[in-house]
Amino acid sequence: MSTDERSSRRSFAVAITGASGAVYAVRTLAALLERGCHVELVISEYGRRLLRDELGEAASVDRLTDYLVGKYGSDVRQGSTSLYSNKDLGARIASGSQGCEGMVVVPCSMKTLAGIAHGLSRNLVERAADVMLKERRTLIVVPRETPMSLPQLKNMVLCAEAGAMVMPAMPAFYQMPQTLDDLADFMAGKILSALGFQHELYPAWKG
Ligand SMILES: Cc1cc2nc3c(=O)[nH]c(=O)nc-3n(C[C@H](O)[C@H](O)[C@H](O)COP(=O)(O)O)c2cc1C
């Protein structure tokens, strides 16, 4: 895709790491793409494994677009995606001069959470998140683990103190979810709200 085409769209980085909850990742991706966004996508080695382990071979990285279209419909093609290796520290999103307005790490493993919390920049996911923090742009991390150790809890605090929004993968049940997709819609909806999108991924709370 040309630079002009990319810059005419709202652009976000999405990282998928190896914590349980692949369904949250694909729902978030689809929701951004349906809205015509450009997504700079990076998937860790364990994130790649997670897509296959939790969603099956049809969701493996090389077939991901077809998977999203099959599950969420052809509107997903309104967006665009650039996929990067997690080892590529020279990728566009490793620099503060890139145009992404925000980044979502969904799901976020405890390992990646620790790397972000301590500014380690050991791979592209951590570096891109570090860039978001230093540039004061939106960074949403969606950690998943239970129970949590003290270091893990402290790492969430460090991320929040650095300016990230910590949004644990904790879907609500007052919406009476019927399916796993309902739970995924809820988390993706929370992420979209935090990125400033209107949506109807879950019913508005009427009190
Ligand atoms: C199927 C599967 C599920 C996992 N679930 C979690 C999890 O929920 N939370 C977590 O922190 N790690 C989880 N792990 C372990 C991480 O994938 C592992 O620590 C990995 O090194 C994370 O690396 P990454 O952050 O680069 O993806 C899981 C691993 C596998 C294979």
The ligand as an SDF file (V2000), in Angstrom:
LIG
                    3D

 31 33  0  0  0  0  0  0  0  0999 V2000
   -1.7190  -22.0230   24.5310 C   0  0  0  0  0  0  0  0  0  0  0  0
   -0.9050  -21.0960   25.4140 C   0  0  0  0  0  0  0  0  0  0  0  0
   -1.5520  -20.2700   26.2870 C   0  0  0  0  0  0  0  0  0  0  0  0
   -0.8310  -19.3980   27.1080 C   0  0  0  0  0  0  0  0  0  0  0  0
   -1.5210  -18.5550   27.9240 N   0  0  0  0  0  0  0  0  0  0  0  0
   -0.8380  -17.6070   28.6040 C   0  0  0  0  0  0  0  0  0  0  0  0
   -1.5620  -16.6310   29.3510 C   0  0  0  0  0  0  0  0  0  0  0  0
   -2.7920  -16.6280   29.4150 O   0  0  0  0  0  0  0  0  0  0  0  0
   -0.8430  -15.6520   29.9550 N   0  0  0  0  0  0  0  0  0  0  0  0
    0.5260  -15.5870   29.8890 C   0  0  0  0  0  0  0  0  0  0  0  0
    1.1010  -14.6600   30.4190 O   0  0  0  0  0  0  0  0  0  0  0  0
    1.2380  -16.5330   29.1990 N   0  0  0  0  0  0  0  0  0  0  0  0
    0.5820  -17.5280   28.5500 C   0  0  0  0  0  0  0  0  0  0  0  0
    1.2810  -18.4740   27.8480 N   0  0  0  0  0  0  0  0  0  0  0  0
    2.7630  -18.4620   27.9100 C   0  0  0  0  0  0  0  0  0  0  0  0
    3.3690  -17.4320   26.9730 C   0  0  0  0  0  0  0  0  0  0  0  0
    2.9700  -17.7150   25.6410 O   0  0  0  0  0  0  0  0  0  0  0  0
    4.8950  -17.4680   27.0910 C   0  0  0  0  0  0  0  0  0  0  0  0
    5.2920  -16.9040   28.3360 O   0  0  0  0  0  0  0  0  0  0  0  0
    5.5940  -16.7520   25.9600 C   0  0  0  0  0  0  0  0  0  0  0  0
    6.9760  -16.7580   26.2160 O   0  0  0  0  0  0  0  0  0  0  0  0
    5.1090  -15.3320   25.7720 C   0  0  0  0  0  0  0  0  0  0  0  0
    5.9000  -14.7330   24.7820 O   0  0  0  0  0  0  0  0  0  0  0  0
    5.3820  -13.4630   23.9700 P   0  0  0  0  0  0  0  0  0  0  0  0
    4.9580  -12.4390   24.9560 O   0  0  0  0  0  0  0  0  0  0  0  0
    6.5840  -13.0370   23.1880 O   0  0  0  0  0  0  0  0  0  0  0  0
    4.2710  -13.9090   23.0830 O   0  0  0  0  0  0  0  0  0  0  0  0
    0.5800  -19.3860   27.0440 C   0  0  0  0  0  0  0  0  0  0  0  0
    1.2350  -20.2410   26.1550 C   0  0  0  0  0  0  0  0  0  0  0  0
    0.5160  -21.0960   25.3550 C   0  0  0  0  0  0  0  0  0  0  0  0
    1.2330  -21.9900   24.4080 C   0  0  0  0  0  0  0  0  0  0  0  0
  1  2  1  0
  2  3  1  0
  2 30  2  0
  3  4  2  0
  4  5  1  0
  4 28  1  0
  5  6  2  0
  6  7  1  0
  6 13  1  0
  7  8  2  0
  7  9  1  0
  9 10  1  0
 10 11  2  0
 10 12  1  0
 12 13  2  0
 13 14  1  0
 14 15  1  0
 14 28  1  0
 15 16  1  0
 16 17  1  0
 16 18  1  0
 18 19  1  0
 18 20  1  0
 20 21  1  0
 20 22  1  0
 22 23  1  0
 23 24  1  0
 24 25  2  0
 24 26  1  0
 24 27  1  0
 28 29  2  0
 29 30  1  0
 30 31  1  0
M  END
$$$$
